[in-house]
Amino acid sequence: MRKYVAIFFLVLASASSAQPPLIDSMLVDEDKSDLYIYGDFGAVQGKVWVDSVEMNVRNWTDSVI
């Protein structure tokens, strides 16, 4: 059974450089309960919400969360 997840981002950035995040792809490691999100997110860490629940972000780079 496949599970579909809606992901919403709240990215904190200054008004002059604020750009919406761009998701290219996602990878789920079910054994580790990890979700890898690839795209363009900026260097300033924001928050990741899945189905109205804030997720614990272990690592944030400008291209992988």
C-alpha positions as protocol buffer text, in pm:
chain_id: "A"
residue {
  index: 1
  type: MET
  ca { x: 0 y: 0 z: 0 }
}
residue {
  index: 2
  type: ARG
  ca { x: 145 y: 334 z: -100 }
}
residue {
  index: 3
  type: LYS
  ca { x: 121 y: 636 z: 121 }
}
residue {
  index: 4
  type: TYR
  ca { x: 104 y: 981 z: -28 }
}
residue {
  index: 5
  type: VAL
  ca { x: 235 y: 1266 z: 180 }
}
residue {
  index: 6
  type: ALA
  ca { x: 157 y: 1632 z: 142 }
}
residue {
  index: 7
  type: ILE
  ca { x: 455 y: 1847 z: 233 }
}
residue {
  index: 8
  type: PHE
  ca { x: 434 y: 2216 z: 307 }
}
residue {
  index: 9
  type: PHE
  ca { x: 734 y: 2438 z: 378 }
}
residue {
  index: 10
  type: LEU
  ca { x: 762 y: 2751 z: 583 }
}
residue {
  index: 11
  type: VAL
  ca { x: 1097 y: 2899 z: 489 }
}
residue {
  index: 12
  type: LEU
  ca { x: 1227 y: 3187 z: 697 }
}
residue {
  index: 13
  type: ALA
  ca { x: 1419 y: 3432 z: 480 }
}
residue {
  index: 14
  type: SER
  ca { x: 1467 y: 3803 z: 451 }
}
residue {
  index: 15
  type: ALA
  ca { x: 1217 y: 3989 z: 236 }
}
residue {
  index: 16
  type: SER
  ca { x: 1483 y: 4091 z: -17 }
}
residue {
  index: 17
  type: SER
  ca { x: 1589 y: 3731 z: -89 }
}
residue {
  index: 18
  type: ALA
  ca { x: 1269 y: 3540 z: -16 }
}
residue {
  index: 19
  type: GLN
  ca { x: 1202 y: 3274 z: -275 }
}
residue {
  index: 20
  type: PRO
  ca { x: 958 y: 2988 z: -246 }
}
residue {
  index: 21
  type: PRO
  ca { x: 1117 y: 2645 z: -202 }
}
residue {
  index: 22
  type: LEU
  ca { x: 1137 y: 2424 z: -508 }
}
residue {
  index: 23
  type: ILE
  ca { x: 1101 y: 2046 z: -469 }
}
residue {
  index: 24
  type: ASP
  ca { x: 1264 y: 1836 z: -742 }
}
residue {
  index: 25
  type: SER
  ca { x: 1217 y: 1491 z: -590 }
}
residue {
  index: 26
  type: MET
  ca { x: 1178 y: 1297 z: -267 }
}
residue {
  index: 27
  type: LEU
  ca { x: 1313 y: 968 z: -140 }
}
residue {
  index: 28
  type: VAL
  ca { x: 1164 y: 771 z: 149 }
}
residue {
  index: 29
  type: ASP
  ca { x: 1376 y: 526 z: 352 }
}
residue {
  index: 30
  type: GLU
  ca { x: 1102 y: 331 z: 527 }
}
residue {
  index: 31
  type: ASP
  ca { x: 1347 y: 118 z: 727 }
}
residue {
  index: 32
  type: LYS
  ca { x: 1491 y: 429 z: 893 }
}
residue {
  index: 33
  type: SER
  ca { x: 1171 y: 638 z: 877 }
}
residue {
  index: 34
  type: ASP
  ca { x: 1362 y: 907 z: 688 }
}
residue {
  index: 35
  type: LEU
  ca { x: 1239 y: 1140 z: 415 }
}
residue {
  index: 36
  type: TYR
  ca { x: 1496 y: 1306 z: 187 }
}
residue {
  index: 37
  type: ILE
  ca { x: 1373 y: 1608 z: -6 }
}
residue {
  index: 38
  type: TYR
  ca { x: 1579 y: 1732 z: -302 }
}
residue {
  index: 39
  type: GLY
  ca { x: 1540 y: 2074 z: -456 }
}
residue {
  index: 40
  type: ASP
  ca { x: 1628 y: 2439 z: -399 }
}
residue {
  index: 41
  type: PHE
  ca { x: 1560 y: 2553 z: -42 }
}
residue {
  index: 42
  type: GLY
  ca { x: 1814 y: 2824 z: 36 }
}
residue {
  index: 43
  type: ALA
  ca { x: 2081 y: 2815 z: 305 }
}
residue {
  index: 44
  type: VAL
  ca { x: 1859 y: 2951 z: 585 }
}
residue {
  index: 45
  type: GLN
  ca { x: 1686 y: 2664 z: 764 }
}
residue {
  index: 46
  type: GLY
  ca { x: 1311 y: 2683 z: 771 }
}
residue {
  index: 47
  type: LYS
  ca { x: 1047 y: 2444 z: 901 }
}
residue {
  index: 48
  type: VAL
  ca { x: 905 y: 2133 z: 739 }
}
residue {
  index: 49
  type: TRP
  ca { x: 545 y: 2034 z: 800 }
}
residue {
  index: 50
  type: VAL
  ca { x: 389 y: 1702 z: 696 }
}
residue {
  index: 51
  type: ASP
  ca { x: 13 y: 1671 z: 726 }
}
residue {
  index: 52
  type: SER
  ca { x: -4 y: 1960 z: 977 }
}
residue {
  index: 53
  type: VAL
  ca { x: 275 y: 1813 z: 1194 }
}
residue {
  index: 54
  type: GLU
  ca { x: 612 y: 1987 z: 1223 }
}
residue {
  index: 55
  type: MET
  ca { x: 896 y: 1748 z: 1139 }
}
residue {
  index: 56
  type: ASN
  ca { x: 1234 y: 1727 z: 1307 }
}
residue {
  index: 57
  type: VAL
  ca { x: 1489 y: 1840 z: 1048 }
}
residue {
  index: 58
  type: ARG
  ca { x: 1822 y: 1665 z: 1105 }
}
residue {
  index: 59
  type: ASN
  ca { x: 2010 y: 1825 z: 818 }
}
residue {
  index: 60
  type: TRP
  ca { x: 1937 y: 2125 z: 596 }
}
residue {
  index: 61
  type: THR
  ca { x: 2142 y: 2229 z: 296 }
}
residue {
  index: 62
  type: ASP
  ca { x: 2043 y: 2450 z: 6 }
}
residue {
  index: 63
  type: SER
  ca { x: 1967 y: 2139 z: -204 }
}
residue {
  index: 64
  type: VAL
  ca { x: 1874 y: 1856 z: 40 }
}
residue {
  index: 65
  type: ILE
  ca { x: 1660 y: 1840 z: 351 }
}
